[in-house]
Amino acid sequence: MYRSEHGKVCYIELPTLDVERSAKFYQDIFDWKIRRGEGGSVSFDDTVEVSGTFDTKRKAVDDPGFILSIMVRDIRETIARIEEAGCEIVRPLGFHPSELVAHFRDPGGNLLGLYQEPQR
């Protein structure tokens, strides 16, 4: 059954220079499901409910007005995997004194965040 939640983030158009590289990055690092449509479109589903597409017609913004963060189980492991994939950690773990967050640039040049829930 389809649930519609007013105000829920549900779809992202993610700028990229190389669809295949971005798709592999998000699949390998964050376990996103990659879908291929007729006509060559490549879309994704995160591990919960958000979907989107990779868009070569949009440009990444060097310094966006807001940061979209991706929740991870182990932020240190994720940072290492992002660096291994050749992407930049822009603000390392520890820049925010009370949260486990970091900022990175993906293969398309997008600035995004990582977030790990604090262990209790």
Secondary structure, DSSP 8 states (H G I E B T S, - for coil): -----TT---EEEEE-S-HHHHHHHHHHHH--EEEE-GGG-EEEE-SSS-EEEEETTS---SS-SS--EEE-S-HHHHHHHHHHTT--EEE-TTSSTTSEEEEEE-TT--EEEEEE----
